[in-house]
Amino acid sequence: MSDLPFLWSGATALVDEIAKPLERISCWFSPHGWPHLATLWRSDGTGLNVHSEMHDLAERIEVGVLSFELVNTPFDGEIFADLNEAFLGSLSVSKLVLHESGKIIESGMRIQSIDGEILILPSSFPCNLAVRGAFSEPHIFKPEYPLDRYQVIPFTSS
């Protein structure tokens, strides 16, 4: 059990929402080039919005935890990227978990298809995201912690 789990209040299991086939992804970028939020869009027109919320662990130590919300329309200014057809098939979802200051933190996620991977994590700039694997245009991918600090755990329904 995580001390700081993903934030989700939907009626269905979060893993089931993340693992739905994906057509597109969109991000709203801050003026400084950091992805502030990302939305995973499905063929039925619904999206799963992802953003980072900061939590204090100790003095001068805070961590980001992903927060999720279902949406039906994009925010103004979101930039879209089509995903390859492999993301319309079966997807494998993993949590990226941190161990920090005696806490277990569900911090990021990895979505894998048979022909691609998307990483979404809190960035090193508070309340923003690090997104890799979806956008060909240059943007900042700088996770809050080095990737080798995250434990990859398969995300399954409980």
C-alpha positions in Angstrom: 0.0 0.0 0.0 1.3 3.4 -0.9 1.6 6.3 1.5 0.8 8.7 -1.3 -1.3 7.0 -4.0 -2.5 8.4 -7.3 -5.3 10.8 -6.8 -8.6 9.5 -8.4 -12.2 9.7 -7.3 -13.9 8.1 -10.3 -16.5 5.3 -10.1 -14.3 2.8 -11.9 -10.9 1.4 -11.2 -8.2 3.9 -12.3 -6.1 1.2 -14.1 -9.2 0.3 -16.2 -9.5 4.0 -17.3 -5.8 4.3 -18.1 -5.7 1.1 -20.0 -8.5 2.0 -22.4 -7.4 2.2 -26.1 -5.9 5.6 -26.9 -6.2 7.6 -30.1 -4.5 10.9 -29.1 -2.8 12.7 -26.3 -2.9 16.4 -25.7 -0.9 18.7 -23.4 -1.3 22.2 -22.2 2.2 23.8 -22.1 3.1 26.6 -19.8 4.8 29.7 -21.4 8.1 28.2 -20.3 7.6 25.0 -22.3 6.7 22.7 -19.4 3.7 20.4 -19.9 1.3 21.5 -17.2 -1.4 18.9 -17.9 -1.8 15.9 -20.3 -5.0 14.3 -21.5 -5.3 10.8 -22.8 -8.1 10.7 -25.5 -10.1 7.6 -26.3 -12.1 6.8 -29.4 -15.4 7.6 -27.6 -14.4 11.2 -27.2 -13.7 11.1 -23.5 -10.3 11.9 -22.0 -8.4 11.2 -18.9 -6.7 14.4 -17.7 -3.5 14.0 -15.8 -1.7 16.6 -13.7 0.8 16.7 -10.8 -0.1 17.7 -7.3 2.7 18.5 -4.8 2.9 17.0 -1.3 5.3 18.0 1.5 7.2 15.0 3.0 9.7 16.8 5.2 11.4 20.2 5.4 12.5 21.1 1.9 11.3 17.8 0.4 8.2 17.7 -1.6 7.1 15.2 -4.3 4.6 15.2 -7.1 1.8 12.7 -7.3 -0.3 12.2 -10.4 -4.0 13.3 -10.2 -6.6 12.0 -12.7 -10.0 13.3 -13.8 -12.3 12.3 -16.6 -13.0 15.1 -19.1 -15.1 15.5 -22.3 -13.6 18.6 -23.8 -10.0 19.9 -24.1 -8.8 23.0 -22.4 -8.1 26.0 -24.6 -4.7 25.9 -26.0 -4.0 22.2 -25.6 -1.6 20.8 -28.3 -2.6 17.4 -29.7 -0.6 14.5 -31.0 -2.0 11.4 -32.7 -0.7 8.1 -31.3 0.3 5.2 -33.5 -2.3 2.5 -34.1 -0.7 0.2 -31.6 -2.2 2.3 -28.8 -5.7 1.3 -30.0 -4.9 -2.3 -28.9 -4.2 -3.9 -25.6 -2.1 -1.6 -23.3 0.1 -2.5 -20.3 0.1 0.1 -17.5 2.8 0.4 -14.8 3.1 2.7 -11.8 6.4 4.5 -11.3 6.9 4.5 -7.6 9.3 6.4 -5.4 10.7 5.6 -2.0 11.5 8.9 -0.3 11.8 10.0 3.3 10.3 6.7 4.5 7.2 7.0 2.2 6.0 5.1 -0.8 4.8 7.4 -3.5 2.9 6.6 -6.6 4.5 9.3 -8.7 4.3 8.5 -12.4 3.0 6.0 -15.0 4.2 4.1 -18.0 1.7 3.1 -20.7 3.1 0.5 -23.2 1.6 -0.8 -26.4 3.2 -3.5 -28.6 5.0 -0.7 -30.5 5.5 2.3 -28.2 5.7 3.7 -24.7 4.4 6.9 -23.0 5.9 8.1 -19.7 4.1 10.7 -17.6 5.7 11.9 -14.4 5.9 15.0 -12.3 8.6 17.2 -13.5 11.5 18.9 -11.7 9.5 22.1 -12.0 6.7 21.9 -9.4 3.1 21.3 -10.6 4.2 20.4 -14.1 4.7 17.2 -16.0 7.5 15.3 -17.8 5.9 13.6 -20.8 7.9 11.3 -23.2 6.8 9.2 -26.1 4.0 11.2 -27.7 5.2 14.5 -29.0 7.8 14.9 -31.8 8.2 18.6 -31.2 10.8 19.6 -28.7 9.7 20.1 -25.2 11.2 19.7 -21.8 11.4 16.1 -20.4 12.9 16.5 -17.0 11.3 14.2 -14.4 11.4 15.2 -10.7 13.9 12.4 -10.0 16.2 10.5 -12.3 14.4 7.6 -14.0 16.5 5.0 -12.2 15.1 6.1 -8.9 11.6 4.9 -9.8 10.5 1.4 -9.2 8.3 0.1 -12.0 5.3 -1.9 -10.7 2.6 -3.4 -12.9 -0.7 -1.6 -12.3 -3.5 -4.1 -12.0 -7.1 -4.0 -10.6 -7.3 -4.9 -7.0 
